[in-house]
Amino acid sequence: AFSCQGGELTRALIELGRLDEVIQADIPNNSLPWFTLFNAQPKELPNRLQNEFSSRAVRHGIEHMEKLLAQLPSSSSSEKGSLCLEEIRLGVDLSIAGLEKALSLMVESDRNSINRRELIERFESNWLKRARPGGLPESLALLSEALSSY
């Protein structure tokens, strides 16, 4: 456990968790960014996105995530808090990447604000801070493929 001055990280996690509510997505046991990035049927994905979601709602989700990033503290007073902050930033950036991919499949959009290489490096770094390296190569390969397809 760690203390978080003013509850900033707690509020950030709550806002990150509200993303599907903000974009009006109701995918059981999934979230639109992850559904888009790691979809098992990529050929059918554009039609499903266009039929079930509005580009306006997806843009609103991106704006929500960008606002959340801007509100995050620049640092934390504890090592555990700093790691949590890094993980929240990674989750927000992965969500933005998934939403930008969804938007590019729904409408003509060249929006691509995420540095893919840096995102993959951050993912690897965060993984190794919390877990053993087992499974990391497979996860990196899946993430690289998901991010390269838009």
N, C-alpha and C positions, 0 to 999 in steps of 0.2 A: 504494500500500500504506500501511497505517497500523498502529500497534501498539494492541493492546487489552489493557489490564491484566487479568491473570487469565483471559484468554480468554472473557470474559462474552458478547461478541457472537457468537463462534464457537459456544459452547454454545447460545445462543438460536437461531441458524440451524439447528443440528442438531435442536433440539426442535420448531421450526416444521416442519422436514422430516419429523418423525415423526408428524405429525397423522393422516395416513391409516392408519398402523399403529395408532395409539391408537383410532381409530373403526372399525377393521377394514373399511376401504373399499378395494376393489381395482378402480379404474376406470382402464384403460390410458390413459396419456398425459393424465391429468386428475386432479383432486382434488375431493373431494365439495363443498367450499364453492364452488369455481369452477363445477363441474358444475351446482350448484343455482342460482347467480346468473345464469349465462349459458347456460342450457339452450335448445336450439333447438326443443324440443317442450314448452312449458310446460304444456299441457293434460294431457299424460301423466306429467308429473313427480311429482305426489303419489302416484299408484299405484306408480310405479317406486321411489320412496323408501321407501314402506311395505313393498314386497315385498323390497327388497334390503338395507335397513338397519334397525337398531333405534333407537328414540328414546333408549333408554338409552345406546347407544354415541355418539350425536350429543351428548347432554348431557355425556358424559364428554369428548368433544372440546372442547366449550365450556369446561369446567372446566380442561382441559389448557392451552388458550390463555390463560385468565384467570390461571392460575398462572404461565405464562411472562411475561405482562405485568408481574405483580407482582415477578418476579425480575429484570427488566431494570434496568440501571443508570439513574439519573436523567439522567446526562450522560456524555459521552465527553471525553477530554482532547485530542482532535484534531478538526479540522473534518471530515475524511473519516470519522472514527469517529462523529461526531455525525450526519452524513448517513446512514450505515449504520444507526444506531440508529433514526432517523426512519423509514427504509424498513422495518425489521423491525417496528416498532410498527404501521405502516400495513398490512403483510402480515398481522399477527396480527389487527388489527381487521377487515380485509376477510374473513379466515377466520371470525371470530366472526359477522359479518353473514351470511355464507353458511350457516353452521351454524344460526343462529337462523331463517333463512328455511326451511331444510330441516325444522327442528323444527316450525315453524308449519304446514307442509304435511303433516306426518305425524300430529301430534296437536294438540289444541287448546292453543295456547301463545300468550300475549301477550308473551312475552319479546322485548324489543327494547332492548338496552343501548347500541346504537351511535347516535350523533348523525349522521344521514345527511348533512346539509349540511356539517358539519365534516369528515366523512370525504372527501367529494368535494373540498372545498377543500384538504385535505392531499394527496390524490391529485394534484391539479393542481400544487401547489407542488413536490412531489417530482419529478413529471415534468419540470418546467421546470428543475430543478437538474441533471438528467442528460441531457436530450434537447432537441431543437428543438421548437418548438410544432406542427410538422406532425403531424397525426393526433390531436392532443389534443382538439379539439372532438368528434370522433367517439367517442373513448374516454370522454370525460366524459358524452356522451349515453347510451352503452351502460351505464355505471356508474350513472347517475341512474335509468335505466329499471329496471335490475336491483334497485336498492335501494328503489325506490318500489313494487315489486310484492309487498311483504309488510308 
